[in-house]
């Protein structure tokens, strides 16, 4: 599988696993654990979660899923902005470590811009890094100006943002800037999230035509397109084993120049700056 490198030199698979909406229904917990474990078996060893997801429930699911397999996993979680002052960040990290049942988080992110100064949050991140609680840190849902401020405050490893064939706004300014910095972007909701949004994406005639030509599903082509982008890590969430295997197979699809041109016609790239899309 294609790999992507962080500024630190650490490489991860370009296709990881998301956990949004996990940990909210006890009846689904075992299915969610098995799904994450299957994803690891398939080589999707980056797992992204957050203290916000299920108010810690997703981290509990991840902790059980990776038990005995910690060395295989690149583990990402996030701190709530309202916890992101000096003391609050460190306390939130300790809670996440406990729920995840690990000693160290590979990548710790500020979930979105909040009311606390970035330098205070990053001072907390640096303290956690020095203490061996985290290895790298970054942000999520930051636009270009936010990222320019962020790199002035600390050693930012990534920006995790909403990115897919429909929501391509970051291509105008943020994505090129991150590439210039040698900083990967993590794409959440690469297949959209709500039923209506997914229908608009996956029912697009241009996407359907490319999928038919390859003998695969529209979702696989949409995910393959995200994975084709330079310096982009995709973190779709899947619980159904069929969907997980389909996601993994998408990483092996090679889109030709004519496929990419057809997708650009179906989903035009941005011609002007747009506000950052967020979920």
C-alpha positions as CSV (number, residue, x, y, z in Angstrom):
1,X,0.0,0.0,0.0
2,X,1.1,3.6,-0.7
3,X,2.7,5.3,2.3
4,X,2.8,8.9,3.4
5,X,5.5,10.4,5.5
6,X,5.1,13.0,8.3
7,X,7.7,15.8,8.7
8,X,9.4,13.6,11.4
9,X,10.1,10.9,8.8
10,X,7.5,8.5,10.2
11,X,5.7,6.7,7.4
12,X,2.1,5.5,7.6
13,X,-0.3,3.8,5.2
14,X,-2.2,6.3,3.0
15,X,-5.4,4.5,3.9
16,X,-6.3,4.4,7.6
17,X,-9.5,3.9,9.6
18,X,-11.8,6.5,11.1
19,X,-14.0,6.0,14.2
20,X,-16.6,8.8,14.1
21,X,-19.9,7.5,15.5
22,X,-18.2,4.5,17.1
23,X,-18.6,3.9,20.8
24,X,-22.1,5.3,20.9
25,X,-24.2,2.1,21.0
26,X,-23.2,-0.7,23.3
27,X,-24.9,-3.2,21.1
28,X,-22.5,-2.4,18.3
29,X,-19.3,-2.4,20.3
30,X,-18.1,-5.9,19.4
31,X,-18.8,-5.3,15.7
32,X,-16.8,-2.1,15.9
33,X,-13.9,-3.8,17.7
34,X,-13.9,-6.6,15.1
35,X,-14.0,-4.1,12.3
36,X,-11.0,-2.2,13.5
37,X,-9.1,-5.5,14.0
38,X,-10.0,-6.6,10.4
39,X,-8.7,-3.3,9.2
40,X,-5.4,-3.9,10.9
41,X,-5.2,-7.3,9.3
42,X,-5.7,-5.7,5.9
43,X,-2.9,-3.2,6.5
44,X,-4.9,-0.1,7.5
45,X,-2.8,0.4,10.6
46,X,-3.5,4.1,11.2
47,X,-6.5,4.5,13.4
48,X,-8.0,8.0,14.0
49,X,-10.3,8.8,16.9
50,X,-11.1,11.7,19.3
51,X,-12.3,12.3,22.8
52,X,-15.4,13.9,21.3
53,X,-16.5,10.7,19.5
54,X,-19.0,9.1,21.8
55,X,-17.6,11.3,24.6
56,X,-14.7,8.9,24.9
57,X,-16.7,5.8,23.8
58,X,-14.8,5.5,20.5
59,X,-11.4,5.6,22.3
60,X,-12.7,2.8,24.5
61,X,-13.5,0.7,21.4
62,X,-10.1,1.5,19.9
63,X,-8.4,0.5,23.2
64,X,-10.0,-2.9,23.1
65,X,-9.4,-3.4,19.4
66,X,-5.6,-2.7,19.6
67,X,-5.0,-4.7,22.8
68,X,-2.0,-6.9,22.2
69,X,-1.3,-5.2,18.8
70,X,-0.1,-1.7,19.9
71,X,3.1,-2.0,18.0
72,X,1.2,-2.4,14.7
73,X,-0.8,0.8,15.1
74,X,-0.2,4.5,14.4
75,X,-2.7,6.0,16.9
76,X,-4.3,9.4,16.4
77,X,-6.7,11.1,18.8
78,X,-7.8,14.7,19.4
79,X,-8.4,17.1,22.2
80,X,-11.6,19.2,22.4
81,X,-10.9,22.9,21.9
82,X,-12.6,23.8,25.2
83,X,-10.0,21.6,27.0
84,X,-7.1,23.0,25.1
85,X,-5.4,25.2,27.7
86,X,-2.2,24.2,29.3
87,X,-3.6,22.2,32.2
88,X,-6.8,21.0,30.3
89,X,-4.8,19.6,27.4
90,X,-2.6,17.5,29.6
91,X,-5.5,16.3,31.7
92,X,-7.5,15.4,28.5
93,X,-4.5,13.5,27.2
94,X,-4.2,11.5,30.4
95,X,-7.9,10.5,30.1
96,X,-7.4,9.5,26.4
97,X,-4.4,7.4,27.3
98,X,-6.4,5.6,30.0
99,X,-9.4,4.9,27.7
100,X,-7.0,3.7,24.9
101,X,-5.0,1.6,27.4
102,X,-1.7,2.9,26.0
103,X,1.3,4.7,27.3
104,X,1.8,7.0,24.3
105,X,-0.3,8.5,21.5
106,X,1.5,8.7,18.1
107,X,-0.3,11.9,16.9
108,X,-2.3,14.2,19.1
109,X,-4.5,16.9,17.4
110,X,-6.4,20.0,18.4
111,X,-9.8,19.1,17.0
112,X,-10.7,22.6,15.7
113,X,-9.7,26.2,16.5
114,X,-11.0,27.3,19.9
115,X,-10.8,30.1,22.4
116,X,-7.4,29.4,23.8
117,X,-4.2,30.8,22.2
118,X,-2.4,28.3,20.0
119,X,0.9,28.8,21.8
120,X,-0.7,27.7,25.1
121,X,-2.1,24.5,23.5
122,X,1.2,23.8,21.8
123,X,3.1,24.4,25.0
124,X,0.9,21.6,26.5
125,X,1.7,19.4,23.5
126,X,5.4,20.0,23.9
127,X,5.2,19.2,27.6
128,X,3.3,15.9,26.7
129,X,5.9,15.1,24.0
130,X,8.8,15.7,26.5
131,X,7.0,13.5,29.0
132,X,6.7,10.7,26.4
133,X,2.9,10.9,26.4
134,X,2.7,11.8,22.7
135,X,5.1,11.5,19.8
136,X,3.8,14.2,17.4
137,X,1.1,16.8,17.4
138,X,-1.0,18.7,14.9
139,X,-4.4,20.3,14.2
140,X,-7.7,19.6,12.5
141,X,-10.1,21.9,10.7
142,X,-7.6,24.7,10.2
143,X,-7.7,26.8,7.1
144,X,-4.6,28.3,5.4
145,X,-4.3,31.3,7.8
146,X,-4.8,29.1,10.7
147,X,-2.1,26.8,9.5
148,X,0.3,29.7,8.9
149,X,-0.3,30.7,12.5
150,X,0.1,27.2,13.7
151,X,3.5,26.5,12.2
152,X,4.7,29.8,13.8
153,X,3.8,28.3,17.2
154,X,5.1,24.8,17.0
155,X,6.1,21.7,15.0
156,X,2.8,20.8,13.4
157,X,2.7,17.3,11.8
158,X,-0.6,17.5,9.9
159,X,-3.9,19.2,9.3
160,X,-6.9,16.9,9.3
161,X,-9.7,18.3,7.1
162,X,-12.9,17.4,5.2
163,X,-11.9,16.4,1.7
164,X,-13.5,14.4,-1.0
165,X,-14.5,14.7,-4.7
166,X,-17.4,17.1,-3.9
167,X,-15.6,19.1,-1.3
168,X,-12.4,20.1,-3.0
169,X,-11.9,23.6,-1.7
170,X,-8.6,22.9,0.0
171,X,-7.0,22.3,-3.5
172,X,-7.0,26.1,-4.1
173,X,-4.7,27.1,-1.3
174,X,-4.4,24.9,1.7
175,X,-3.3,21.6,0.1
176,X,-0.6,23.2,-2.1
177,X,0.7,25.1,0.9
178,X,0.9,21.9,3.0
179,X,2.7,20.2,0.2
180,X,5.3,23.0,0.1
181,X,5.8,22.4,3.8
182,X,6.2,18.7,3.4
183,X,3.2,18.2,5.6
184,X,0.6,15.6,4.9
185,X,-3.1,16.3,5.0
186,X,-5.5,13.8,6.6
187,X,-8.8,13.6,4.7
188,X,-11.9,12.8,6.9
189,X,-15.2,11.8,5.3
190,X,-13.5,10.9,2.0
191,X,-16.8,9.3,1.0
192,X,-19.0,12.0,2.6
193,X,-20.9,11.3,5.8
194,X,-24.7,11.7,5.6
195,X,-27.0,9.6,3.4
196,X,-27.9,12.6,1.2
197,X,-24.3,13.7,0.7
198,X,-23.2,10.2,-0.2
199,X,-26.1,9.8,-2.6
200,X,-25.0,13.0,-4.4
201,X,-21.4,11.8,-4.6
202,X,-21.9,8.1,-5.5
203,X,-24.8,8.7,-7.9
204,X,-22.9,11.1,-10.0
205,X,-23.0,9.9,-13.7
206,X,-19.4,10.8,-14.3
207,X,-18.2,8.8,-11.3
208,X,-20.5,5.9,-12.2
209,X,-18.9,5.8,-15.7
210,X,-15.4,5.6,-14.3
211,X,-16.4,2.9,-11.9
212,X,-18.1,0.8,-14.6
213,X,-14.9,1.1,-16.8
214,X,-12.8,-0.3,-13.9
215,X,-15.4,-2.9,-12.8
216,X,-15.5,-1.5,-9.3
217,X,-18.0,0.5,-7.2
218,X,-18.4,4.3,-7.3
219,X,-17.3,4.4,-3.7
220,X,-14.1,2.6,-4.5
221,X,-13.3,5.1,-7.3
222,X,-14.1,8.0,-5.0
223,X,-11.8,6.7,-2.4
224,X,-9.1,5.8,-4.9
225,X,-9.2,9.4,-6.1
226,X,-8.5,10.7,-2.7
227,X,-5.7,8.3,-2.2
228,X,-4.3,9.4,-5.6
229,X,-3.7,12.9,-4.3
230,X,-0.1,13.7,-3.3
231,X,0.4,13.9,0.4
232,X,-3.1,12.9,1.4
233,X,-4.1,10.2,4.0
234,X,-7.7,9.0,3.9
235,X,-9.5,7.8,7.0
236,X,-12.9,6.4,6.1
237,X,-15.0,4.7,8.8
238,X,-16.4,1.3,8.1
239,X,-17.9,-1.4,10.4
240,X,-19.3,-3.8,7.8
241,X,-16.5,-6.2,6.8
242,X,-17.6,-6.0,3.1
243,X,-17.1,-2.2,3.2
244,X,-13.7,-2.6,4.9
245,X,-12.5,-5.0,2.3
246,X,-13.8,-2.8,-0.5
247,X,-12.0,0.2,1.0
248,X,-8.8,-1.8,1.1
249,X,-9.2,-2.8,-2.5
250,X,-9.7,0.8,-3.5
251,X,-6.1,1.5,-2.5
252,X,-5.0,-0.8,-5.3
253,X,-7.0,1.0,-8.1
254,X,-4.9,3.0,-10.4
255,X,-6.7,5.9,-12.1
256,X,-5.5,6.8,-15.5
257,X,-5.2,10.4,-16.8
258,X,-8.5,10.0,-18.7
259,X,-10.2,8.8,-15.5
260,X,-8.9,11.8,-13.6
261,X,-10.0,14.2,-16.4
262,X,-13.5,12.6,-16.3
263,X,-13.7,13.1,-12.6
264,X,-12.6,16.7,-12.9
265,X,-15.4,17.3,-15.4
266,X,-17.9,15.7,-13.0
267,X,-16.6,17.4,-9.9
268,X,-14.8,20.6,-11.0
269,X,-11.8,21.7,-8.9
270,X,-12.1,25.1,-7.2
271,X,-11.4,28.2,-9.3
272,X,-11.5,30.5,-6.3
273,X,-10.9,30.5,-2.6
274,X,-13.6,28.9,-0.5
275,X,-14.4,28.7,3.2
276,X,-13.0,25.6,4.8
277,X,-15.6,22.8,4.7
278,X,-16.2,21.2,8.1
279,X,-18.4,18.4,9.4
